[in-house]
Amino acid sequence: MSFPNATILLSDAQQMIDRSIAAACALNVPCSIAVVDSSGHLLSFIRQDGAMAGSAELAIDKAFTAHIFNNRTDALGALAQPGAELYGIQHSHGGRVVVFGGGIPIRFEGRTIGAIGVSGGTVAEDIAIAEAGSVASS
C-alpha cells in the first residue's frame, strides 16, 4: 500500500509569496506572509518593510490554523462566535489558533498540502492578499 505525501515545495512557497507581495503592493499594504507545508511547519516567510511587528506571528499562526483545521480562518471565525459550535476554539493549541481572515489552506487533488497566512492590513485586505498567493499553487 502506498500513501504518497504531497506537499508544497520551497519553489511553490516562493511563488505564493511573490504573488502575495504583488497583491500587497497593489493595495499599498505592507504585511507579513507565511507558508506552511503538509506537516504544518513553516516553509517560507517574509515580513515586508513597514509591516507591523505583530503581523509576523499572526501570519504564521493564520497559516498554521488554516492547515490544522483544513479551513479558511475567516470561515472558522464564524464558527467560533458565542453560541456557535466551535466557540472558544481560539484558546486551543497554546493560543496559536487565529479565527479571523487571512489564512487559507492549499489543496491538491482534494488534500490539504499546506497553507498560506497573511497579516498586516484589514481583514478584507489580508484575505485578498492570501487569495492572490494561494492561486500560485494551482
Salt bridges, closest charged atoms under 4 A:
ASP61 OD1 - ARG96 NE 2.88
ASP74 OD1 - ARG72 NE 3.08
ASP126 OD2 - LYS62 NZ 2.96
GLU131 OE2 - ARG72 NH2 2.93
